[in-house]
């Protein structure tokens, strides 16, 4: 037992050291700097909670927060609905289902920055040309206002991540015993009844995992925001991650940026943990 314990810690130590260097120590340093007038290199005094008071008076931060919240709500719903729908489709027995899995997953292989620039061309050039040809005004002038910028970000994120969420749901769907489904069919259960009474309760853990991933990813998104809209026009589509980066590198206020990052971390951690705890309880009820 002692040898097993020693080998366990020997293998675990490099991971713990890396985690401490990359996560724990930077978070502690950032928390300290958020109470100072740090300029990115040095600080001259401790200012207490002044940075936190300032950030809650910062209209740009508050606008970015509510824009991000709306984005997260929409993308979480759409990603889970579309991801589960794709998983149900490709787990059916028909020729080409494996090919479809590959096609649906491929967008996830494209980097966020490249993806943003590709879709920026589609929205500004492709949609514009299509709108002119079909005389549809709603297809024109995309990314030039907050509404089209918002839905542009939603479309890009859902298009990129749906295949990834699909893979998680597939893994759980394939673990459902066929005998249970066949027995339900013999008993006369409809497709909807089989889904709501058998399939969905048995893939509830997948729903918890996907909710966590889509929630955390939605709050942390930066590269698509940068390449697709760059926060414009007039910072109306600027999300939390971009606001934090701009506060540090454009405004030079690193201490305020650290305070925003700490609040950002608390919000994402709290929402994610509450969601996981709630869904775990729901799994037991199901």
N, C-alpha and C positions, 0 to 999 in steps of 0.2 A: 504493500500500500504506500509506503514511504517513497519507493522508487517511482511509482505511478504519479504521486503528488509532485515530486521533483521534476519529472519529465513534463508534467502538465504546465507548471509554472515556467519552465525553460522555454517551452513553445509559445506560451502566452505573453511572456515579457516583452519581446520585440513589438508586438501589437499594442500593448499598453503604453510602451515608451513612445511609439509613433502617435498614438491617440493623444497622449499628454502634450507632445510637442506641437501637434497640428490643431488640436481642439481646446483642451483644458487650459493650457497656459495662455494662449491668445485671448480666450474669453475672459480670464481673470485680469490680464493686462488691459484689455479693452474696457472692462468694468471700472478699473482704476482710472484710466485716462478720461473716461466720461465725466469724472468729477473734477477735472482740471481744465486748464486753457491750452492743452497740448496742440501744437501746430504741425504735427507729423514728425518732428525731430526732438524737440524738447518742450518742457512746460515750466512756467515760472511760479504758478500758484495753484492752490486748490480752490475751486469755485463752488463746491458743494453741489446742490441740486439745480444750479442755474441753467445748465445745459438741458436738463429735463423740462424745466419750466419753459425755456425758449422753444423746444421742439413742439410742445403742445400749443404754442401760439403761432407756429409756423404753418401758414395756409397751404404752402406747397406740400408739406408732409401730410397734412390732414386730407388734402385732395387726393394725394397718391394712395393714402390708406383706404379711403372709401372706393376709389377706382379699383384697387387691388381686391378688396372684399367682393365687389360686384363681379369682377372677373373670376375669382375663385368659385363663387357660388354657381355661376353659369358653366364653367369648365368642369367642375366636379360632377355635376348632373349629366352633362352631355358625354363626358368621357366614360362614365360608368354605364350609361344606357347604351351608347354605341359600342363600347368594348364588349359588353355582355351580349349584345345583339350579334356582333361579328363572331363571337365565340360559339354561340348557339348555331349560327349558320355553318361554320366550318367544321363543327363536330358531327354534322349530319353525314350520312353515308352516300356520297356521290363522287363521280370522277372529277378530279381537279380541286378537291378541298385542300390538299396540301399546297398546291400552287397558289390558291387564294390566301392561305396563311402567310406565305412568303410575301405576296404582294401587299397585304395589309400591314405587315410588320416593317417593310422596307423604309417608310418615312422616318421611322425611329432611328435609322442608321445615319441620317443626315444631321450634321451639326446645326445647332440653333442659329448661329450667325449666317451661315450659308442659306439655311432654310428661310430666314427672314428676308434676305436679299432676293431670293427667288420669288417669294410671294409678294414682295414689294413691287417687282416688275409685273406680276400677274394682276395685282390690284390697280396699279397706276396705268399700265399699258393695255393689258388684256381686257380688263373690265371696261376701260374707257372705250376701246374699239368696239367691243360687243354692245355696249350701251348706245353708242352712236349708230351702229348698224341696225339695232332693234328698236331704237328710239325709247329706250328705258332709262329714265333719269336716275333711278336709284342705283344703277350700275356705274354711274359716272362720279368722278371726283372722290374716289375712295382714299382714305387716310388723310383727308384734308380737314376733318373735324373730329370731335371726340367720339361721336356715335360710330362712324365708319372705322375709326381707329380701334375702338373697343372691339367691334365685331371682327375686324381683321385679325387682331391678336387671338381672339377666341378660335377663329377658323384655323389659323396656323397651329395653335397648340393642340386642338382636337385632332387635326389631320396627322400631326406628328406622333401623338401619344396613344391614340386609340388602339393601334396594333400591339403596343406593349401591354396595355391593360387587357387586351384580348388574350394574350398568351397566359396571363395569370388565371383568368377565368377558365381557359381551356384545361389547364392543369387540374383544376378542381372538378370540372364537368366530367373529365375522363375517369375520375375516381368513383363516380356514382355507379353502383352495381346495375347492370342491365336487367337483372331479375326483378328489381323493384319497379322499374319503369314498365316492364312487360306485365307484371301483376296488376299494376294500375290500369293498363290498357284493357286487360281482360275484365276488370271490374267495371269498365265503362267510363273511366275518367277521361275528360276532354284534355286537349293539349294545354289549355290554360290552367286547368286544375292540376295537371301533372307538374307544370312549371311552378305554380304558387305553393302547392302542398308538398312537393317532393324535391324538385330541382333547386329552387331558391333556398329553402332551409338548409340543404346539404352543401351549398356553396357559400353559406354565410361567412365563413372565415376568409374566403377570397374577397368578399365585399369589404370586410374590415381592412384587409391589406391594400386594396385598390383605393379605398377612401383615404387612407393615410398617405399613400403615394401621390394621389391627385391633389389633396389639400396642401401638403408640404411643397410640392412642385409649383402649384399655382401661386403661392406666396413668394417663392424664391425666384421666379422667372426673371431673367435679366437680358440674356443674349437676343431673344426674339424681339423684346421691347426695344433694344438698342438698334438692331438692324432694320426692323420694320417701320417704326415710327420715330425712334430716337426721342420719345416723350412728347413729340409735337402733335398738333400745333400749340404753341405757348404752354408747354408742359401739361396739357390737358389729358394726355395718355401716359403720363409718367407713373410708373409703378413704384412700390416701396423700395425695392432693391436698387433701382436706378436713382431714386431720390437720395438714398444714402451715399451712393458712389459720387453723385454730382455735388453733394454737400462737402465731401472731402476733397475731391480733385478739381472741381470747378470753382467752388467758393473758398477753398482752402481752410475750411473750418473742421479740422479733423476731430476735435473733441466733441462737437455737436454731432458729427457723423457717428462717432462711437456710441453716444447716448441713443441715437436713433437705432443703431444696430442692436443695442441691448434690449430696447423696447420691442423691436422687431423679433428678436430671438424669443422673448417671453411670450409674445402673442402667438407665434407659430407653435412653440412647444406646448403652450396651454391648450390651444385648439386641437392640436394633434392628439395629445394625451387624453383629453376629454372625449374626443371622437372614438378613440380606440377603446376606452373604458365603457362607453355607452354601447358600442357595437358588440363588445364581448358579452355584455349583459343580455343584449338582444339575441345573440347566438344561443345562449343558455335557454332563453324563453322559447326560441324556435325549436 
